[in-house]
């Protein structure tokens, strides 16, 4: 156990002095599964846990230079993971969760690759597909397309960086597109 903590300390020191990508990558590879499992235990949603894990490691990357070693790296990382998941859970409770309107479904349908205008059957199909998405995806797509929030507003709302919000939007749309194609869509 002592050797493991020492190795973490050496990697943290190397990152703090040289911003070594290899040092961060070693820490990332060592802890990604633990962080993911922590997130999964909070969310019970594999996609949300994956998104949270990415967000957590972005935070760690930004803050590792100022890590003061008042605790072990693993304890510090767990605290960041735990607090991020709690924050996201609190945010999800404050967000209204309503079914997406026909207008939003139409907007999303328009973003899917198709050679002709979607008809009523396609809209109903997309509504069914949206229901199959994780709640976090439905909520994010609803805020973006139904309520018309900008990426910056979503950044403020979720307390995430612009790149993290854009990546979540892309992944949510990709998951919807994948479901659409698997159901015989074009």
Secondary structure, DSSP 8 states (H G I E B T S, - for coil): -HHHHHHHHHHHHHHHHH--HHHHHHHHHHHHHHHHHHHHHHHS-HHHHHHHHHHHHHHHHHHGGG---SS-HHHHHHHHHHHHHHHHHHHHHHS------HHHHHHHHHHS--SS---HHHHHHHHHHHHHS-HHHHHHHIIIIIS---HHHHHHHHT--HHHHHHHHHHHHHHHHHHHHHTT--
